[in-house]
Amino acid sequence: MKLAVDCRMYGKSGIGSFLAGVLPFLCADEAFECVLLLAGPESLPALAAAARAYGERVELVPCGVQPFSLRELLLFPRGITAQINACDCYFTPYCNIPSGIRIPVYSTIHDLVFLDFPGLTGRAGVFVRSCLYRYAVFRSRALFTVSEFSRGRILALLHCKKPVYVSCNGVPRFLEEAKQAGLLDGRAEQKDAFVLFVGNIKAHKGLLTLLNAFPPFRAKTGARLVIVGSAENFRTRDAETERLLAAGGEGITFTGHVSDERLVSLLASARLLVQPSFYEGFGIPPLEAMYCGTRAVISDIPVFRELYGAFPVSFFRAGDAADLAAKMEAVWQDTSPLPPLPDCYSYKKAAAVIAEQLKACNERENPVI
């Protein structure tokens, strides 16, 4: 079976992380011959090793057309389209679908945050994204998402009648490699006095709640707050959050962009991680932190209750800074090692869900007579 995979977001955060997680397992599946669509020659080194590892079963196709551009939607290169249409299925890790594709399409919608939180963008932005989501539903044989919560929102908000399968996120490969290399050994007993926040910084991430909870917590513990991200790239329309970020604050450090190696060190060294989100499709940082032996304090939003209910996390009332400060203090005092984590989420399992549906599609399209 020949499978075309849109890899143009490979190497980027968010969607790129999901793609980087599932792609090796799809390429390793001997049922597939993979045609990988790259962002251009600059992404060739990142995926060349994978191509060499799987030999003739993986073909790399550079493509300079940006995802979500008008050229992608209306004037996608015919030569590349012909290569895609020579395959049996097309899989995209997001909801962008180039024009001219005639083979069965399988797309991914991780969340509907822009529809559920319209304040993140203007009316025009909500309208454009709604159109893209609905077009993905219209063009796809089936869709994938990362949680039952997101599945429910897709079915409800998009009035989706197509099958929607849950293929959860997992622990990134760079963390698995760090553990295999022994870089996490003994780190549970070598915690530094700081709280960690990791993620793309947008209003729904709840940073304002953490910034308000941190001063009274710091007054009692002397802890520092390390925010992985760039202060210049914080995207929020909340004036109070912007004021607090601009003022900095005692004990608060912005790291800017960090390498995978530096992120491993921060995740393993932190005394605790806080994820104060109001909304997520999945929310990977708590899983990453616990994998590194670091406790997590997270908001009690439905998706976190779904995904982390069986994990050793501490929930606080979303948006309640006083409750967050209290929960942070309680977890700060707990120096016992984390218990073994449930074996729920991995990119191997996510890829297996995707592969199963792609193979079923091929069997329907090409029945054995």
N, C-alpha and C positions, 0 to 999 in steps of 0.2 A: 504494500500500500504506500502510495506516495503522498506525503503530507507537507504542505506549505505552511510555514510559521512566520508570522510577522515579528521580527526581532529588532525593529528599529528603535525601540526604547530600552534595549539591553544596556546595562551599565548605569542606568538612572535609578533614582530612589523610587519607592512606591511600586509602580507597575513593573519597572525594570527588575526590582528585587524578586517579585513573583515569577517573572519570566526566567531569571537566572536560576531560580529554585527548581522549576519544573522541566526546563529545557534539557538538562543532561539526561534525565530519565526518559524523555520522549526520544532523544537521539539514540539512547542505548537500547531501546526496544527494537528487537530485530524484525518486528512486524512493519516498521516504518522505514521508508527512505525519505529523509527530510531535506526540504529546500528552505533554507533560512534567508529571509529577506533582511538585509542589513541597512543601517542608516546611510552608509557610504563607505568609501575605502578606509576612512579613519577608524571604523569599528572592526575592520578585518582582523587586526591582531588579537582582539579580545575573544573572537570566536574561532580563530584559525586552529587553535589547539584542539577544540572540540571536533572540528572537521577532520583533523589528522587522526584523532582517537578512534573515530568511527568509519574512517576510510571512505569508500565510494558511496556509502549510504547517506552521506551528508554533503550537500552542495550549497555554496555560499553565493548569494546574489546581491551585490551592492545596489543600493537605491537611494538617490539623493532627495527623494520627495519626503517632505516633513509630514508626520502624522497630523491629521486635522486641518491640513491646508486645503485651499480650494483646488489646487492641482490634484491632490489625492482624491478629492470627492468628485471631480469633473473630468480631469485630463490625465489620469494615471498613465504612465508610459506603456504603450501597446506591447513592446517587447517583453517587459516584465510581466504584464498581465498574461501574455501567452505562456510564459513559463509557469505562472501560478495555475492557469487553467489546464495545464498538462498534468496537474496533480489530481488526487482524488478528493482531498478535503483542504480547507483553509482554516487555520486557527490563529486568532489574534488574542493577546493577553489583555486587551482593552476593548473598547466598543467602536473603534475606528475601522471602517471597511472601505477599501479603495474601490473606485469605479471599475466596471468591466469584468468583475469576477463572476464566473458562471458556475463554478463548482460549489458544493455544499459548504456553507460558512458556519463556523462555531466561534462565538465571541464571548468576552468576559466583561461583566460589570461588577466592580468591586464594592461600590456603594452608590447611593443616590444623595450624597451630602449636599450637592448644590440645589437639589429640589427640596430636600427636607430643611435645609438652612439657606433660604434664598438671600439672606443678608450677606452671604459671602461674596456675592457678585450682583450686578445690577439686573434689572428685568431682562435686558437684552441677553445677558449671559445665561440666565435661567432658561430663556426661550431656546437659545442655540443648543445648550446641553440637553434640554428635553428632546429637541429634534434628533440629536445624535443618538441618544438612548433609544428612542422609539424606532429610528431607522435600523439600529443594531438588532432590535427585537424583530422587526419586519424581515430583515435579510437573513437572519440566523436560523438554522435548523433547530438549534438548542443553544442555551447560554450556560455559562459557569459563573459562580460567585463564591465568596469566601466565608460565608456564615449563613445560618438559617435566618438570622435577623435581616441580612441584606436580601436574601431570597424572598422573604415576605414583603419587603419594601418594593422590590422589582415587580412582583405579582400585583401588588396593590396600586402603586403609583403609575406604572406603565401599562396597567391592564393587560399584562402579558399572558398569552395563552400557550406559549411555547414551553417546552420542558426547561426547567432551571435546576442545574445540579450544583451541589456544594462541594467545592474542592478547596479546603482550608489552606491557609498559609502554614509555614513551618519554620524551623530553625535555619537561618541562612548557612550556606556551605562554609563561609569563612569562620563561623563559630564552631562548626563541627570539626573543621581542620585544626582550629586552635586547641580544641579539646583532645583530638587525636595526638597532637604534638606535645601534650602535657602542659600547655600554657595556662590551663585553668587549675592545675593541681595545687592544692593548698591555698588557693585564693580566698576560699570561704572564711579562712581564719585570718586573713590579712586585709581587713576592710579599712578604708580611710573615712574620715569624718565629713563625708559630703553626700548630698542627695542629688540624684541624676534625673534629668528630664531629656528625653530623646524624641525627635520627630519633626516632621514638617510643621512649621509654626503657622497655624491659622486660627481664626477666632473659635472654631468649634473644638479646638484642642484643650481649652480650659486653662490656658496659661495664667490668666488673670486670677483665677482661684488659687493657684499655687503661689503666685507673687504676693497675694494677700495673706496666705497662710504661713508663709516662710518667716517673716519677722518675729512673730511670737514664738514660733518653733525654734528659731535660731537663738532667741533670748534664753531659752531653757537648756539648749544643747550645745550651742556654739558651732553648729554645723554650717557648712558651706553649701551653696546650690550651684551645680554645674549644668548649664544648658547647652546641649549639643545642637548647634545651628548658628547661623549668622544673624546678628542683630539687624543688619541692614536689610535682610530678606524676610523679616517678620511681616507677615501679611495679615493685618487685622484692621477692622473699622472701629474698634472699640477705643475711644479716646483715652480712657483711664489706663488700659493696657499699654498703649503707646507711650503715655507719660511715664509709667513705671519703667518701661524698657529703656527709654531715653535717659532716665535718671540713674539707671544702673541699680544701685543699692548695695549696701554693705554685705559682703559675703557672697555676691552673685558673680559668676564668671560665664562669659560666652566663649565657647571654644572656636566658633567658626566651623568650616567643613573639616572633618577628621577622616583619616584613613581607616580602613577596616581594622588594622592592627591597633590603632589608638582607641577605636571604639571597643574592641575586645578588652583592653586594659581598663577603660572607664566602667564598662559593664561589670567586670569582675571585681573592681576595687571599691565601687560605691557601697555605702552602708545600706542604701535603699533606693529604689526607683519609684518615681511618682508619675502616673498617667491619669491626669485629671479631666479627660475628654468628656465633652457633652455628646459626642457622636463619633462612631467609628464603623467601618465595614468589618474590620477584624481587630487591629491594634496589636502589632508585633512586639514592641519594646518590652512589655511585661514578660512575654515568653522568652525573649532573649536574655533578660535580666535573670530570671529564675534558672535558665539553663546554665548561667555563669555563677550560680549560687547566691544571687542577690535577691533580697525580698522586694516585693512590689506592693505599693499602695495605689489602688485604682478606683475610679468612680463606679458607682453602682448602676451604670446604664445597662439597658437590656442585653446588648451584645456582649458586654463583659460578664454579665451573670451567666449567659449561655456558654461562653467559651472558657471562662476561668472559674466557674463554680466549684469544680473539683480540684482546683489548684490551691497551694498554700499562699493565697493573697489576702490582703486586708482591704475591704471595701469601705468607701466613705460616701456620704450623700453628695451627689454631683452638684457642684456650684456652691457648696457650703464650706467656706474657708475655715471656720472654727472647727468643724468636724474633721476636716482634712488635717489641721494642725494637731488635733488630739490623736488621730490614728497614726500620723507620722511619729509622734512622740512615743506611742506604745510600741510600734514596730522598731523604733530606734533602740529601745531598751532590750529587745529580744535578740540575743547574740547566739542562740542555738542554731545549729545547721539546718538547712532546709531538708524536709523529707524528700524521698524520691518523687519525681514528677510523673503524672499520668502520661502514658504513651499515646497521646491523642493526635498530635499534629506533626506532619512532616511533609516535605515537598515530594517525597517518594509516593506517599499516599495520595497527595493532590494530583500528581501526574498520572497515577493509576486510574483515578476517576475520569480524567480527561481522555486518556488512551482508550478506556473501555467504550466510551461513547463514540469516539472517532472510528474505532474498529466496527462497532455496530452499524454506524452509518455506511461504511464501506460494504459491509455484508448486504445491507438493504439495496444499495445502488448496484452492486455487482454480485448477485446471488449465484451460488454454485449450482450448475444445472447437471 
